[in-house]
Amino acid sequence: MTSDELFAKIQTQFPKIEKAAVPVKDYLTVRLPAKDALVPLAQWLKSNGFDYLDMLTGTDYLGPVDMKGYIRQSNFNVFLPDGATPEIESAANPAFAYKPVIDLLWSFISIHEKARVIVKLELPREAASAPTLSGLFKTADWQERETFDLLGVTYEGHPNLTKILTPDFLQGHPLRKDYVHIKDRFDE
Amino acid sequence: MSNALAKTYDNDDVAGVRTDQMFINMGPQHPSTHGVLRIGLTVEGEIIVKAVPDIGYLHRGTEKLAEVRNYHHCVVLTDRWDYVSAMPNNLVFCLAAEKLMASKVPPRADALRVIMCELNRIASHLLFFGTYGIDTGAFTPFLYAFREREMVLDLFEMLCGARLTYNYIRLGGVMTDATPEWLGRLKEFIEYFKPRLDEYDTLLSFNPIFMARTKDVGRLSAEEAVNWGLSGPNLRASGVNYDVRKHDPYCGYENYDFEVPLGESGSCWDRYFCRVREMRQSVKIIEQALAKLPEGPTMAMGVAKIPKPAPGESYAHVEASRGELGIYLVSDGGISPFRMHVRAPSFVNLAMLEEKLVGMKVADVIAVLGSIDIVLGEVDR
């Protein structure tokens, strides 16, 4: 099944779903109009061969990370004198549309059809919450916990939405672009 | 706990025998957890009623670190996920970044990448073979497995100077070309290794004690395995034919003739035996790659020292030793990846423990945990 055929099939069922403006290269990427559309689409995909939820994650599009505080040397070339103009500086690309949103992503595959469909959903950063898929796909359980831990996305209806990777004392969600590390006893 | 079980214990109470649930900490410094994994087990006698895996002890935040490094530096980060099979890690990041940069890899580099990944698969499965023997009470196979694994690591050391964290596969190709001397040593190793595979089968695979210990433990149906998102030998042991090398070929895997070993019942022994048979297929792939190794350059022209790919998104996935390893990469046109997400097979495979361990005996935890073959560096990233 080519990606065009697959997209036509999806659109007959869900006419509001569009192709994403920036696709993930080589794969069919669709964008959901609202978060209510996620569960019906996931159910339909599951019953139409796409029963393997490969990956789910998100991206914070606020802007590039400020490199200060993360790298000790701003010059990769160690032979440059101290105080030379930094070769490496975090600079926003004026051609790129940064916006205060979190873009969530789900990637379903059909083992039988050898096809992949990537579903995206844009959410405001302050109210980043999406319905959970852990009832349909058990693999969503830990991956949603990971996204919650690192990006601060709430999954409504998740049975155990708690931290999974970062230590208990860590404040904030590290993969948010405005995350600031608070010094703790391990920094000494 | 089932109600029937609770009832028997109530009766025990009446008879004056007091049974309590007990909480046992397994790990984080337990040798059979293969790293720093803690499982909080609640047991009723010898039966597990609740299991809570606790991970994150090795979390180094590589996804965050990638956001403040340039693309060449990120390849170094990838080595640290699955440190017993680091070649596929290098490869998957390079594939994702090359998709963004639209650079074309020369055929010789592709063939060398395939050889390296398959050699690394052999080394990784040998480590599994050895340690799984120890987990289930057989010490001898470990010594045999490490004898051969050492030879693979020597081959790696000879070519790229490192034994575990290679950084050999680079953006646009590979670090150095394989010398004729190295290729000769590789051929010698292959000839030496092939009869050893039969030795392993007589030593452990069909050993009656080992089979009795693993054959009926930790069974997983195909539907369950797909629903849990398992990948690699763990999924194929349940009879699901999903191998990224066949499903979505990369590096010219479509030109190699090999089979995908499948299991039947998804038991611990099936998972084990899938890996042992995969080593044979890896040998077959390496032989084919050696027979038709193309001449030419090993590095693409025009890969910048500090690459700045055009804004866009890419996803690349490879069949790593432990399953489907994927990288989702977003570029904003800057020097660092704007976002890198790792779909780590060990992390996804481990999730099933929470549910599957319930109802098992404590002794079987080791058999199940060993058979899904996790590396904690990859679970925590």
Interface residues (C-beta under 8 A of the other chain):
Chain A: V22 P23 V24 K25 D26 Y27 D51 Y52 L53 D54 M55 T57 T59 D60 P64 V65 M67 Y70 I71 F76 E87 I88 S90 A91 A92 N93 A95 F96 Y98 L105 S107 I111 K114 R116 I118 F137 K138 T139 D141 W142 Q143 E146 L150 K163 I164 L165 T166 P167 P174 L175
Chain B: I55 G56 H59 G61 E63 K64 L65 E67 V68 R69 N70 K99 L100 V226 N227 W228 G229 V240 N241 Y242 H247 D248 I306 P311 G312 E313 S314 Y315 E324 G326 Y328 V330 D332 G333 G334 I335 S336 F338 R339 H341 R343 F347 V348 L350 A351 M352 E355 D380 R381
